[in-house]
Amino acid sequence: MSPFAEMHARVIASLAEMQAEGALPQGLSFDAVVVEPPRDPAHGDMATNAAMVLAKPSGLNPRDIAQTLAGRLEALALVASAAVARPGFLNLRLADGVWADLVAAVRNAPDYGRSALGHGSKVNVEYVSANPTGPLHVGHTRGAVFGDALASLLEFAGYDVTREYYINDGGTQVDMLARSVYLRYLEAHGRQVEFTDDTYPGDYLVKVGQDLKDRVGDAYLDKGEQVWLADLRVFATDAMMVLIRADLAALNVEMDRFFSEKSLYGTGRIEDALAVLDARGLIYQGTLEPPKGKLPEDWEPREQTLFRSTDHGDDVDRPVKKSDGAWTYFAPDIAYHWDKVERGYDQLIDVFGADHGGYVKRMKAAVSALSDGRVPLDVKLCQLVKLTKDGEPFKMSKRAGTFVTLRDVVDEVGPDVTRFTMLTRKNDAPLEFDFARAVEQSKDNPVFYVQYAHARCRSVLRKAEGIVPRDPALDDTAEFAVARKLAEWPRVVEVAARAHEPHRIAFYLYDLAQVFHALWNRGNDRPGLRFYQESDPQATAAKISLPMAVSVVISAGLGILGVTPAEEMR
């Protein structure tokens, strides 16, 4: 039920007819032909590039192709006019009845816009994946919202999606966490302790230290690390993951799978993954070139085990085992992605923080090598979030000791505002999160503006309860503007899903709210445009299809973003 998809099909059918009649040569590909909204709405409802993309391969003048195509399309009942614009674009204006039929169809179709684009292909979206050393901070918040919204968008577009969190519990940071918990354990016994630079001083570990005391009593007092370190690595990691899961739940993020890095060690999984690469001639012993720029004082050339990542698009080859035989950080990441490939995913998506930009090429190279190029990996980087209030830097409790937490943000403005605001910029653009703006009730606050549009729709429908809608009567430019915007929804979903850009959904919802509010305000001057006509149930029955349809689309869009649609505004 997509007007753009239907018109695209009509354009392709017309081009095929032109081929059959000799107006176009045989063997042309129509894959690049699109039907989309024109850049200037004044030019029409839709535009196609058909003549432009077929001119060169056909050896014909684009205007000639466009003129012939225009004549065919104008013969269709749903097309009111087809106008050729230089150098060969074709602008289409649809018949008024098309828009009324669309509104009538959407008003009772909660699946409107849902797509079969993915055809059930399996996609793994890995996001957050923070070190289990403390609560999630505001940077993780953006990645969590982005990854979760992207997963929902892909599901809406017909993909089979797994949401996954990679627990980084195999590195030295977990030893630091264990030592930090031990200090809190000593505190719980009344000992004086001092936190050093290689420990985590946040208050969130106070309870963990007390819980450890409650579990083991004084068993670890005055004992060396050889007694308690291994146990505390597990105990502390489990405690942090409970905290992290609670943080995610506060943001309405629920993972399908948690994968432990630690499970890769001592199980042969790292060795197996590297053996796959070795069998393909991609593992060798070598010495890397010195790093560019000023050399570190301790740098010296060392022979290491290297992955020939340059064969798969990387800038330099990457070490997987150090000269002392220890694995590099990259080795378990290779094994983890090998595990994903073996699980049969058709596509992998990793959501990283901006500080992982240097990791992108090597991970893409690894997945390409492990899957023989069959499984694409898309890495989405989320830029930093700047917290402000009325334009000034905003300080919060920092109960974590060194950073602002996810829970701080959610407690301040709620999960719905947090999620929508985090999606008001593209993921790779810096984001300013202004707490005053996020809760103000104005057009300048997109969260409020979209929620207010939905609440207005629901208000009308409550008033009109019991009235059965009949065929919509559209007779004003503002009504047609809303219908045209509704028509774009299925296309927006597919474009956003293909590009892995859920912020497009937030942008679209704001635009839809804008045209809906404009129509609402127009009704203040022209009472006949009001959706609810108190003294005329028949007129109301003809008007309420628009707010019904708008409610369907806003509800679906907010569902993708993980935001609860407002029934009323307080």
C-alpha positions as CSV (number, residue, x, y, z in Angstrom):
1,M,0.0,0.0,0.0
2,S,2.7,2.4,-1.0
3,P,1.7,5.1,-3.6
4,F,5.4,5.5,-4.5
5,A,5.9,1.8,-5.0
6,E,2.7,1.6,-7.1
7,M,3.7,4.5,-9.3
8,H,7.2,3.0,-9.7
9,A,5.5,-0.2,-10.9
10,R,3.4,1.8,-13.4
11,V,6.5,3.7,-14.7
12,I,8.4,0.4,-15.2
13,A,5.4,-1.1,-16.9
14,S,5.2,1.9,-19.2
15,L,8.9,1.7,-20.1
16,A,8.5,-2.0,-20.9
17,E,5.6,-1.1,-23.2
18,M,7.8,1.5,-24.9
19,Q,10.4,-1.2,-25.4
20,A,7.9,-3.6,-26.9
21,E,6.8,-0.9,-29.4
22,G,10.3,0.1,-30.3
23,A,10.3,3.5,-28.6
24,L,13.2,2.2,-26.4
25,P,15.9,-0.3,-27.4
26,Q,15.8,-3.8,-25.9
27,G,18.2,-4.9,-23.1
28,L,18.0,-1.7,-21.0
29,S,18.2,-2.1,-17.3
30,F,15.6,-0.2,-15.3
31,D,17.3,-0.8,-11.9
32,A,18.3,2.9,-11.5
33,V,14.8,4.2,-12.2
34,V,13.2,5.7,-9.1
35,V,10.0,7.5,-8.2
36,E,10.5,9.9,-5.3
37,P,9.1,13.2,-3.9
38,P,10.2,16.2,-6.0
39,R,12.7,18.6,-4.4
40,D,10.2,21.4,-4.7
41,P,6.6,20.3,-3.7
42,A,5.3,23.0,-6.0
43,H,6.5,20.9,-9.0
44,G,4.1,18.0,-8.2
45,D,3.5,15.0,-6.0
46,M,6.1,12.6,-7.4
47,A,9.0,12.7,-9.8
48,T,10.9,10.1,-11.8
49,N,14.4,10.1,-13.2
50,A,13.6,7.4,-15.8
51,A,14.4,9.5,-18.9
52,M,17.6,10.8,-17.3
53,V,19.1,7.4,-16.4
54,L,18.0,5.7,-19.7
55,A,19.1,8.4,-22.1
56,K,22.8,7.5,-22.3
57,P,22.4,3.7,-22.6
58,S,19.6,4.1,-25.1
59,G,21.3,6.8,-27.1
60,L,18.2,8.9,-27.0
61,N,17.4,12.5,-25.9
62,P,16.1,12.5,-22.3
63,R,13.4,15.0,-23.1
64,D,12.1,12.7,-25.9
65,I,12.0,9.7,-23.6
66,A,10.2,11.9,-20.9
67,Q,7.6,13.2,-23.4
68,T,6.7,9.7,-24.5
69,L,6.6,8.4,-21.0
70,A,4.5,11.4,-19.9
71,G,1.8,10.6,-22.5
72,R,1.5,7.1,-21.2
73,L,1.3,8.0,-17.6
74,E,-1.3,10.7,-18.2
75,A,-3.5,8.1,-19.6
76,L,-3.7,6.4,-16.2
77,A,-6.7,7.3,-14.0
78,L,-4.5,8.0,-11.0
79,V,-2.4,10.6,-12.8
80,A,-3.8,14.1,-13.2
81,S,-0.8,15.5,-15.1
82,A,2.8,14.7,-16.1
83,A,5.1,17.6,-16.9
84,V,8.6,17.3,-18.3
85,A,11.3,19.5,-16.6
86,R,14.8,20.1,-17.9
87,P,16.9,18.3,-18.6
88,G,14.5,15.3,-18.6
89,F,12.9,14.8,-15.2
90,L,9.2,14.0,-15.2
91,N,7.0,15.6,-12.5
92,L,3.7,13.9,-11.7
93,R,0.6,15.2,-10.1
94,L,-1.9,12.6,-8.9
95,A,-5.7,12.8,-9.1
96,D,-7.4,14.1,-5.9
97,G,-9.2,10.8,-5.4
98,V,-5.9,9.0,-4.9
99,W,-5.2,10.9,-1.7
100,A,-8.7,10.3,-0.3
101,D,-8.4,6.6,-1.1
102,L,-5.0,6.5,0.6
103,V,-6.3,8.1,3.8
104,A,-9.2,5.7,3.9
105,A,-6.8,2.7,3.5
106,V,-4.3,3.9,6.2
107,R,-6.9,4.8,8.9
108,N,-7.4,1.1,9.8
109,A,-4.0,-0.3,8.7
110,P,-1.6,-0.5,11.7
111,D,0.8,-2.4,9.4
112,Y,0.9,0.5,6.9
113,G,4.5,1.1,6.0
114,R,5.7,-2.3,7.2
115,S,7.9,-3.7,4.5
116,A,9.1,-7.0,3.1
117,L,12.4,-5.4,2.1
118,G,14.5,-7.7,4.2
119,H,12.7,-10.9,3.1
120,G,13.5,-12.5,6.4
121,S,17.3,-12.3,6.1
122,K,19.2,-12.6,9.3
123,V,20.9,-9.5,10.8
124,N,22.9,-9.2,13.9
125,V,23.0,-5.7,15.5
126,E,25.6,-5.5,18.2
127,Y,25.4,-2.3,20.3
128,V,26.4,-0.8,23.7
129,S,28.9,-3.6,24.5
130,A,30.4,-1.4,27.2
131,N,33.2,-2.7,29.5
132,P,31.5,-4.3,32.5
133,T,33.3,-2.0,34.9
134,G,30.5,0.4,35.9
135,P,27.2,1.9,35.0
136,L,26.5,3.0,31.4
137,H,27.4,6.7,30.7
138,V,25.8,9.2,28.4
139,G,27.9,8.2,25.5
140,H,26.6,4.6,25.8
141,T,23.1,6.0,26.0
142,R,23.3,7.3,22.4
143,G,24.7,4.0,21.1
144,A,22.0,2.1,23.0
145,V,19.2,4.2,21.6
146,F,20.7,4.2,18.1
147,G,21.3,0.5,18.0
148,D,17.9,-0.4,19.5
149,A,16.0,1.9,17.0
150,L,18.0,0.5,14.1
151,A,17.1,-3.0,15.1
152,S,13.4,-2.1,15.4
153,L,13.6,-0.3,12.0
154,L,15.1,-3.4,10.3
155,E,12.4,-5.6,11.9
156,F,9.7,-3.3,10.6
157,A,11.3,-3.6,7.2
158,G,11.2,-7.4,7.1
159,Y,14.5,-8.5,8.6
160,D,15.1,-11.2,11.2
161,V,17.1,-9.2,13.8
162,T,19.2,-10.3,16.8
163,R,20.1,-7.6,19.3
164,E,23.4,-8.5,20.9
165,Y,25.7,-7.2,23.6
166,Y,29.3,-8.2,23.7
167,I,30.6,-8.4,27.3
168,N,34.2,-7.3,27.4
169,D,35.1,-9.5,30.4
170,G,38.4,-10.9,29.1
171,G,40.8,-8.0,29.5
172,T,42.9,-6.4,32.2
173,Q,40.1,-3.9,33.0
174,V,38.3,-6.7,34.8
175,D,41.3,-7.2,37.0
176,M,41.1,-3.5,37.8
177,L,37.4,-3.9,38.6
178,A,38.1,-6.9,40.9
179,R,40.8,-4.9,42.8
180,S,38.4,-2.0,43.2
181,V,35.7,-4.2,44.6
182,Y,38.2,-5.7,47.0
183,L,38.9,-2.2,48.3
184,R,35.2,-1.6,48.8
185,Y,35.1,-5.0,50.6
186,L,37.9,-3.8,52.9
187,E,35.9,-0.6,53.5
188,A,32.8,-2.7,54.4
189,H,35.0,-4.2,57.1
190,G,35.9,-0.8,58.4
191,R,39.4,-0.6,56.8
192,Q,40.8,2.6,55.4
193,V,41.6,2.3,51.7
194,E,43.1,4.5,49.0
195,F,42.0,4.3,45.3
196,T,44.8,4.6,42.8
197,D,44.7,5.6,39.1
198,D,44.4,1.9,38.1
199,T,41.2,1.4,40.1
200,Y,37.5,2.6,39.8
201,P,36.5,4.9,42.6
202,G,32.8,5.3,41.8
203,D,30.3,4.9,44.7
204,Y,28.4,2.3,42.7
205,L,30.9,-0.3,44.0
206,V,30.1,0.4,47.7
207,K,27.1,-2.0,47.6
208,V,29.1,-4.6,45.6
209,G,31.8,-4.5,48.4
210,Q,29.1,-4.9,51.0
211,D,27.5,-7.8,49.1
212,L,30.9,-9.5,48.9
213,K,31.3,-9.2,52.6
214,D,27.9,-10.7,53.1
215,R,28.8,-13.6,50.9
216,V,32.3,-14.5,52.2
217,G,32.6,-12.7,55.5
218,D,36.3,-12.2,56.4
219,A,37.6,-15.0,54.2
220,Y,39.5,-12.6,51.9
221,L,40.8,-10.2,54.6
222,D,44.6,-9.8,54.5
223,K,44.9,-12.3,51.7
224,G,46.9,-12.0,48.5
225,E,45.4,-11.7,45.0
226,Q,46.2,-15.3,44.3
227,V,43.4,-16.1,46.8
228,W,40.6,-13.8,45.7
229,L,41.3,-12.2,42.2
230,A,39.8,-15.0,40.1
231,D,36.7,-15.2,42.2
232,L,36.3,-11.4,42.3
233,R,36.6,-11.1,38.5
234,V,33.5,-13.2,38.2
235,F,31.6,-11.7,41.2
236,A,32.3,-8.1,40.1
237,T,31.5,-8.7,36.5
238,D,28.2,-10.3,37.4
239,A,27.3,-7.5,39.7
240,M,28.1,-4.9,37.0
241,M,26.1,-6.7,34.4
242,V,23.1,-6.6,36.8
243,L,23.6,-2.9,37.0
244,I,24.0,-2.5,33.2
245,R,20.9,-4.6,32.5
246,A,18.9,-2.4,34.9
247,D,20.2,0.7,33.1
248,L,19.2,-0.7,29.8
249,A,15.8,-1.6,31.1
250,A,15.3,2.0,32.3
251,L,15.9,3.1,28.7
252,N,13.5,0.3,27.5
253,V,16.3,-1.6,25.8
254,E,16.1,-5.3,25.9
255,M,18.9,-7.5,24.4
256,D,18.3,-10.9,22.8
257,R,21.8,-12.2,23.6
258,F,24.7,-11.4,25.8
259,F,28.0,-12.8,24.5
260,S,31.0,-13.1,26.9
261,E,34.5,-12.4,25.6
262,K,35.8,-14.6,28.4
263,S,34.1,-17.6,26.7
264,L,36.6,-17.3,23.8
265,Y,39.6,-17.9,26.0
266,G,40.8,-21.4,26.7
267,T,38.1,-22.9,24.5
268,G,40.0,-22.9,21.2
269,R,37.7,-20.4,19.6
270,I,40.4,-17.8,19.0
271,E,42.7,-20.5,17.6
272,D,39.9,-21.8,15.4
273,A,39.2,-18.4,13.9
274,L,42.8,-17.7,13.2
275,A,43.2,-21.1,11.7
276,V,40.5,-20.2,9.1
277,L,42.5,-17.1,8.2
278,D,45.8,-19.1,8.1
279,A,44.3,-21.7,5.8
280,R,43.5,-18.8,3.4
281,G,47.1,-17.6,3.5
282,L,46.3,-14.5,5.6
283,I,48.4,-15.2,8.7
284,Y,52.1,-14.8,8.7
285,Q,55.1,-13.9,10.9
286,G,56.4,-10.4,10.3
287,T,57.5,-7.0,11.6
288,L,55.3,-4.0,11.3
289,E,56.6,-0.6,10.0
290,P,57.1,1.9,12.8
291,P,54.1,4.1,13.6
292,K,53.9,7.4,11.7
293,G,54.8,10.6,13.5
294,K,56.9,10.7,16.7
295,L,58.0,7.3,17.8
296,P,57.2,6.1,21.3
297,E,60.3,5.8,23.4
298,D,59.8,2.1,24.0
299,W,59.1,1.2,20.4
300,E,61.3,-1.4,18.8
301,P,60.7,-3.7,15.8
302,R,59.4,-7.0,17.0
303,E,58.4,-10.1,15.0
304,Q,54.7,-10.8,15.6
305,T,51.9,-13.0,14.2
306,L,50.1,-10.7,11.7
307,F,46.8,-10.8,9.8
308,R,47.1,-9.8,6.2
309,S,44.2,-7.4,6.5
310,T,45.5,-5.3,3.6
311,D,44.2,-8.0,1.3
312,H,40.7,-7.0,2.4
313,G,40.8,-3.3,2.3
314,D,42.7,-2.3,5.5
315,D,45.5,0.3,5.5
316,V,48.1,-1.9,7.2
317,D,48.4,-5.5,8.4
318,R,47.3,-6.1,12.0
319,P,49.0,-8.1,14.8
320,V,46.9,-10.9,16.4
321,K,49.6,-12.3,18.7
322,K,52.4,-10.4,20.4
323,S,56.0,-11.3,20.4
324,D,55.6,-12.8,23.9
325,G,52.8,-15.1,22.7
326,A,49.9,-13.2,24.2
327,W,46.8,-12.4,22.2
328,T,46.3,-8.8,21.0
329,Y,43.0,-7.1,21.7
330,F,42.1,-7.8,18.0
331,A,42.4,-11.6,18.3
332,P,39.3,-12.2,20.4
333,D,37.4,-9.7,18.3
334,I,38.2,-11.8,15.2
335,A,37.0,-14.9,17.0
336,Y,33.8,-13.2,18.2
337,H,32.9,-12.1,14.6
338,W,33.8,-15.6,13.3
339,D,31.3,-16.9,15.8
340,K,28.7,-14.5,14.3
341,V,29.5,-15.6,10.8
342,E,29.2,-19.3,11.8
343,R,25.7,-18.6,13.3
344,G,24.5,-17.9,9.8
345,Y,23.8,-14.2,9.8
346,D,23.4,-12.6,6.4
347,Q,24.6,-9.2,7.6
348,L,26.4,-7.8,10.6
349,I,26.1,-4.4,12.1
350,D,28.4,-3.1,14.9
351,V,27.6,0.2,16.7
352,F,30.7,1.7,18.1
353,G,31.6,4.9,19.9
354,A,33.4,7.6,18.0
355,D,36.7,6.7,19.7
356,H,36.7,3.4,17.8
357,G,36.9,4.9,14.4
358,G,40.4,3.4,13.9
359,Y,38.9,-0.1,14.4
360,V,36.5,0.0,11.5
361,K,38.7,-1.1,8.6
362,R,40.4,-3.9,10.5
363,M,37.0,-5.4,11.6
364,K,35.6,-5.1,8.1
365,A,38.7,-6.8,6.8
366,A,38.4,-9.6,9.3
367,V,34.7,-10.3,8.5
368,S,35.4,-10.1,4.8
369,A,38.2,-12.6,5.1
370,L,36.3,-15.0,7.5
371,S,33.2,-15.1,5.3
372,D,34.9,-15.0,1.9
373,G,33.2,-11.6,1.3
374,R,29.7,-13.2,1.7
375,V,28.7,-11.4,4.9
376,P,28.9,-7.6,4.9
377,L,29.8,-5.7,8.1
378,D,28.5,-2.2,8.6
379,V,30.1,-0.3,11.4
380,K,28.1,2.7,12.7
381,L,30.0,5.3,14.8
382,C,28.1,7.4,17.3
383,Q,29.6,10.7,18.0
384,L,29.8,12.4,21.4
385,V,26.9,13.9,23.3
386,K,27.3,17.4,24.8
387,L,25.1,17.9,27.9
388,T,23.7,21.5,28.3
389,K,20.9,23.3,30.0
390,D,19.8,26.7,28.4
391,G,23.0,26.5,26.4
392,E,25.3,26.2,29.3
393,P,27.3,23.0,30.3
394,F,25.1,20.9,32.6
395,K,26.6,19.2,35.6
396,M,24.9,16.2,37.1
397,S,25.4,14.0,40.1
398,K,28.3,11.9,38.6
399,R,27.6,9.2,41.1
400,A,29.8,7.0,39.0
401,G,32.8,9.1,40.1
402,T,34.1,10.2,36.8
403,F,31.2,10.5,34.3
404,V,27.5,11.3,33.8
405,T,25.5,8.1,33.7
406,L,22.7,6.9,31.5
407,R,20.4,6.7,34.6
408,D,21.2,10.3,35.4
409,V,19.8,11.4,32.0
410,V,16.8,9.1,32.1
411,D,15.9,10.2,35.7
412,E,16.1,13.8,34.5
413,V,13.8,13.7,31.5
414,G,12.4,10.1,31.1
415,P,13.1,7.3,28.6
416,D,10.8,8.6,25.8
417,V,12.4,12.1,25.7
418,T,15.9,10.6,26.0
419,R,15.4,8.2,23.1
420,F,13.7,10.7,20.7
421,T,16.3,13.4,21.5
422,M,19.2,11.0,20.9
423,L,17.7,10.4,17.4
424,T,17.3,14.0,16.3
425,R,20.8,14.0,14.7
426,K,22.5,11.5,12.4
427,N,24.6,9.1,14.5
428,D,27.9,10.4,13.1
429,A,27.1,14.0,13.9
430,P,27.8,15.5,17.3
431,L,24.7,15.9,19.5
432,E,23.9,18.6,22.0
433,F,21.4,17.4,24.6
434,D,19.8,20.4,26.1
435,F,17.8,19.4,29.1
436,A,15.7,22.6,29.1
437,R,14.9,22.2,25.4
438,A,14.1,18.5,25.8
439,V,11.2,19.2,28.2
440,E,9.8,22.5,26.9
441,Q,6.5,22.5,25.2
442,S,7.1,24.2,21.9
443,K,7.6,23.6,18.2
444,D,11.3,23.8,18.8
445,N,11.2,20.6,20.8
446,P,10.6,17.8,18.3
447,V,9.7,15.3,21.0
448,F,6.9,17.5,22.3
449,Y,5.8,18.5,18.8
450,V,5.4,14.9,17.6
451,Q,3.7,13.7,20.8
452,Y,1.4,16.7,20.7
453,A,0.3,15.8,17.2
454,H,-0.5,12.2,18.3
455,A,-2.3,13.4,21.4
456,R,-4.4,15.8,19.3
457,C,-5.4,12.9,17.0
458,R,-6.4,10.8,20.0
459,S,-8.4,13.7,21.5
460,V,-10.4,14.0,18.3
461,L,-11.1,10.3,18.2
462,R,-12.2,10.2,21.8
463,K,-14.7,13.0,21.1
464,A,-15.9,11.2,18.0
465,E,-16.2,7.8,19.7
466,G,-19.1,5.8,18.2
467,I,-19.0,7.7,14.8
468,V,-18.2,5.4,12.0
469,P,-15.8,7.0,9.5
470,R,-16.9,7.2,5.9
471,D,-15.1,8.1,2.7
472,P,-12.8,11.0,3.4
473,A,-13.6,14.4,2.0
474,L,-10.4,16.3,1.1
475,D,-11.0,19.8,-0.3
476,D,-8.3,22.0,1.2
477,T,-4.6,22.3,0.4
478,A,-3.7,21.6,4.0
479,E,-5.6,18.4,4.0
480,F,-3.9,17.2,0.8
481,A,-0.5,18.2,2.4
482,V,-1.2,15.7,5.2
483,A,-2.3,13.0,2.8
484,R,0.8,13.5,0.7
485,K,3.1,13.3,3.7
486,L,1.3,10.0,4.8
487,A,2.1,8.6,1.3
488,E,5.8,9.0,2.0
489,W,5.8,6.8,5.0
490,P,6.5,3.4,3.4
491,R,9.2,4.9,1.2
492,V,10.9,6.6,4.3
493,V,10.9,3.2,6.1
494,E,12.7,1.5,3.2
495,V,15.2,4.3,2.6
496,A,16.0,4.5,6.3
497,A,16.4,0.7,6.6
498,R,18.7,0.5,3.5
499,A,20.9,3.3,4.9
500,H,20.8,2.0,8.5
501,E,19.7,5.5,9.5
502,P,16.8,5.5,12.1
503,H,17.1,9.3,12.5
504,R,15.2,9.6,9.2
505,I,12.2,8.2,11.1
506,A,12.4,11.0,13.7
507,F,12.8,13.6,11.0
508,Y,9.8,12.3,9.1
509,L,7.6,12.2,12.2
510,Y,8.5,15.9,12.8
511,D,7.5,16.8,9.2
512,L,4.3,14.9,9.5
513,A,3.5,16.6,12.8
514,Q,4.2,19.9,11.2
515,V,1.7,19.5,8.3
516,F,-0.9,18.1,10.7
517,H,-0.5,21.0,13.2
518,A,-0.8,23.4,10.2
519,L,-4.1,21.8,9.2
520,W,-5.3,21.9,12.9
521,N,-4.5,25.6,13.1
522,R,-6.1,26.3,9.8
523,G,-9.3,24.9,11.3
524,N,-9.2,27.7,13.9
525,D,-9.9,30.1,11.0
526,R,-12.1,27.8,8.9
527,P,-14.4,25.8,11.2
528,G,-15.4,23.6,8.3
529,L,-11.9,22.0,8.4
530,R,-12.2,20.9,12.0
531,F,-12.1,17.2,12.4
532,Y,-14.9,17.1,15.0
533,Q,-18.1,18.8,14.0
534,E,-20.1,18.7,17.2
535,S,-23.5,19.4,15.6
536,D,-22.9,17.4,12.4
537,P,-22.0,13.7,12.8
538,Q,-22.0,13.1,9.1
539,A,-19.4,15.8,8.5
540,T,-17.3,14.4,11.4
541,A,-17.5,10.9,9.8
542,A,-16.0,12.4,6.6
543,K,-13.2,14.2,8.5
544,I,-11.9,11.8,11.1
545,S,-10.1,9.5,8.7
546,L,-7.2,12.0,8.6
547,P,-6.5,12.0,12.3
548,M,-7.0,8.3,12.4
549,A,-4.4,7.8,9.6
550,V,-2.0,10.2,11.2
551,S,-2.3,8.4,14.5
552,V,-1.5,5.1,12.8
553,V,1.7,6.4,11.2
554,I,2.9,8.4,14.2
555,S,2.3,5.4,16.5
556,A,4.2,3.1,14.2
557,G,7.1,5.6,13.8
558,L,7.4,6.2,17.5
559,G,7.3,2.4,18.0
560,I,10.3,2.0,15.8
561,L,12.1,4.7,17.9
562,G,11.1,3.0,21.1
563,V,8.9,5.9,22.2
564,T,5.5,5.5,23.8
565,P,2.8,7.6,21.8
566,A,1.1,10.1,24.0
567,E,-2.6,9.7,24.5
568,E,-2.9,13.2,26.0
569,M,-0.5,16.0,26.9
570,R,-0.2,17.0,30.5
